[in-house]
Amino acid sequence: MNHVELTACIAEASPLRYTPAGLPAANFVLEHESEMVEAGSTRQVKLTVKAVAFGTLAEQTGRLTMGQAFRFSGFLVNARGNKSVVFHIQAIDQVLNPI
């Protein structure tokens, strides 16, 4: 199964664009920072990931506050012609009490 949930902030957002089929699309960069336990030790985790949303969700991303925490759900795909990963967002929920 390819399902990802990530609490993150929007660090960068590109203007809304449209696919050749006329579908709204929004590209952005997410930043995440947390502490995780791995092999019995606490580890600082920091990451940035490229993300994209389509349709009405893409239109909604323009109203999200930069730097505020949200919970993003979706799936990962390889970027075209690249070995990097892009997070395709399918749902965005506001985080009321970020940890």
PLY file of the C-alpha trace (Angstrom):
ply
format ascii 1.0
element vertex 99
property float x
property float y
property float z
element edge 98
property int vertex1
property int vertex2
end_header
0.00 0.00 0.00
1.24 3.48 -0.84
-0.37 5.78 1.72
1.42 8.63 3.49
0.31 10.92 6.30
2.61 13.75 7.26
2.24 16.70 9.61
4.12 19.54 7.96
4.15 23.23 7.09
4.05 24.72 3.61
7.49 26.22 3.06
7.06 27.25 -0.59
4.04 27.48 -2.87
3.86 28.09 -6.60
0.96 29.99 -8.16
-2.04 27.89 -9.19
-1.58 26.45 -12.66
-3.69 24.32 -14.98
-2.82 20.99 -16.60
-3.25 20.62 -20.39
-6.61 18.99 -19.58
-7.66 22.14 -17.68
-7.35 20.63 -14.18
-6.17 23.07 -11.45
-2.79 22.08 -9.98
-0.71 23.48 -7.13
2.95 22.66 -6.48
4.54 23.29 -3.12
7.30 22.24 -0.75
6.48 20.83 2.67
8.77 20.97 5.72
8.53 18.57 8.64
10.41 18.52 11.94
9.94 16.09 14.83
11.61 13.69 17.23
11.28 9.97 16.59
12.51 6.94 18.50
14.62 4.59 16.40
16.44 1.53 17.78
15.83 2.82 21.31
17.34 6.27 20.68
15.62 9.60 20.11
16.41 11.11 16.75
15.77 14.61 15.37
13.97 14.32 12.04
13.89 17.17 9.52
12.78 16.81 5.94
11.48 18.69 2.96
9.39 17.07 0.26
7.93 18.30 -3.02
4.16 18.02 -3.15
1.33 18.55 -5.62
-2.45 18.79 -5.34
-5.02 18.70 -8.13
-8.63 19.82 -8.61
-10.56 21.62 -5.89
-7.89 20.66 -3.36
-5.33 22.59 -5.44
-7.59 25.63 -5.36
-7.89 25.36 -1.57
-4.12 25.29 -1.01
-3.88 28.95 -2.01
-5.84 29.84 1.12
-3.61 27.89 3.53
-1.34 29.83 5.86
2.36 29.40 5.19
4.24 28.13 8.25
1.12 26.68 9.90
1.01 22.93 10.58
-1.37 20.76 8.56
-1.82 17.00 8.26
-1.37 15.97 4.62
-2.54 12.58 3.32
-1.80 11.07 -0.05
0.68 8.89 -1.91
4.22 9.03 -3.31
5.33 8.83 -6.95
8.64 9.31 -8.70
8.98 12.67 -10.38
8.99 12.45 -14.17
12.47 11.64 -15.47
13.91 11.91 -11.97
14.68 9.67 -9.04
13.19 12.13 -6.56
9.79 11.61 -4.94
6.68 13.79 -5.16
3.94 13.62 -2.52
0.52 13.69 -4.24
-1.87 15.24 -1.74
-5.40 13.84 -1.48
-6.51 15.45 1.81
-5.43 18.34 4.04
-6.56 18.72 7.64
-5.76 21.53 10.01
-3.68 20.56 13.04
-5.14 22.23 16.11
-2.45 21.22 18.62
0.83 20.49 16.78
3.33 18.48 18.81
0 1
1 2
2 3
3 4
4 5
5 6
6 7
7 8
8 9
9 10
10 11
11 12
12 13
13 14
14 15
15 16
16 17
17 18
18 19
19 20
20 21
21 22
22 23
23 24
24 25
25 26
26 27
27 28
28 29
29 30
30 31
31 32
32 33
33 34
34 35
35 36
36 37
37 38
38 39
39 40
40 41
41 42
42 43
43 44
44 45
45 46
46 47
47 48
48 49
49 50
50 51
51 52
52 53
53 54
54 55
55 56
56 57
57 58
58 59
59 60
60 61
61 62
62 63
63 64
64 65
65 66
66 67
67 68
68 69
69 70
70 71
71 72
72 73
73 74
74 75
75 76
76 77
77 78
78 79
79 80
80 81
81 82
82 83
83 84
84 85
85 86
86 87
87 88
88 89
89 90
90 91
91 92
92 93
93 94
94 95
95 96
96 97
97 98
